[in-house]
Each structure stands twice: as structure tokens, then as C-alpha cells.
Amino acid sequence: MGKPTILIVEDEEKIARLLELELGFEGYETTKCMDGVEAFSIYRERGWDLILLDIMLPGISGMELLRRIRDKDQHTPIILLTAKDSVEEKVSGLDIGANDYITKPFEIEELLARIRATLRISTQRRSEETKQDDFIQVADLRLSEKTREVYRGDDSIDLTPREFDLLAYLMKHRRQVLNREQILDGVWGFNYYGDTNVVDVYIRYLRNKMDKPYKHTLIHTVRGVGYVMKELQ
């Protein structure tokens, strides 16, 4: 994994240079600029792990730059740097979408701590979003084909490989009534020549693990046809 990247947008050369040196010493990869228009151009050139943004900038103000970034990007963490100890300005910045702020003059250790905290929260949020994207979900039942994890609510459910494949097939075809031949082809493969009753056996195994212990049933029998995975309305 590469170094975390930080864009420093600060028009006071001494402060910008101090931040560049301190952040570099802490293991961050930095780029600095001193103009709002230039900063927006640099921002669009690549993805950033965090932006340090001064409020008072030539070209366009820090607030306007913040608005332009948030119009396109709700995820990149932004910490405002401001010389004004104004409650209204801080509230306005947070309302527009800043993640945090620090008032000049500041102690570098406090800023570093805020950067670490902001990056940690951002990483956790991305991880949670990625994990959510990995899961197929029906009601409170979640399944990940990548990790082969299955959850009913907060409970982890242990399945055999065949049970997992059957559940994944049912969930991918949720609300679709499937006959035994369709399920056999989808889970066991079209070369399977065994008895179709194997479907009923494995449906029973699944129900015992992820339906019976819970209030709401998700696997339903359609008499004379087969099975359907759905949440009853």
C-alpha cells in the first residue's frame, strides 16, 4: 500500500512549507498549492486521501473550493484551516461538507492527530461500503460470495459448500419461483443425473439453519412447482 496522499491548499508560504515538511516526515505524500483555482485543477488530476484547505485563498476562496469539490465528491476528507475564530465560518464549512477544522495558529501535533483520526474514519467508512457492496441481501439475510460469509441479522450462519451454493442461487433469483430441475442445473450442474429429491433434502438443511430459528421465513414452497426466496410483505 502506498503512502497516504494529502493535498495542502495554503497561501502562506511558511505554513505551507511547514506542513509539507512535517507531513513528509510522518510518512505522507504531499502536494502543495497556494491558489484556489490551481488547487481545484490539481484536485481533479488524481484521487486524494485527504485535503488540508485554507479558508482565505487567492483566486477562489476556500469555501467556494469546498463547494466545488463537494458538488463532485462526497468522500474525500477535507480539514479546514482558518485564521478566523468564527463560529459562523466553522459551522458554514461543516455544513458545506468539511470533515473537521482547526484554527490558526495551531500546534502541529494537534493537526497530525486530527489528520490521523479523519483518515481512520474515512478508511473505516470505505471498508464498510465495500463490504456492503460485496453482499447479496434478502431482508436481514446477507451473503458474500467473495468471503463465503452468511449472516442472518447479526448472527453468522455456518453452511457446507453445497448449502452455500444453493442459498446463493436462491438469493440471486429472489422472488422467482424455481422448479427442482432449474435448481439442480444452477447448483449441481446440468451433468447431474441423481434424484431431484436432493433439492428437497438441501432445502430442508438450509431451512433448519437460516429459517427455523428466526421469526420470518424466507424460503417458501410453491406447491406443485418448487421454491422461492422472498420476504413476505
Secondary structure, 3 states (H helix, E strand, C coil): CCCCEEEEECCCHHHHHHHHHHHHHCCCEEEEECCHHHHHHHHHHCCCCEEEEECCCCCCCHHHHHHHHHHHCCCCCEEEEECCCCHHHHHHHHHHCCCEEEECCCCHHHHHHHHHHHHHHHHHHHHHHHHHHHEEEECCEEEECCCCEEEECCEECCCCHHHHHHHHHHHHCCCCCEEHHHHHHHHHCCCCCCCCHHHHHHHHHHHHHHCCCCCCCCEEEECCCEEEECCCC
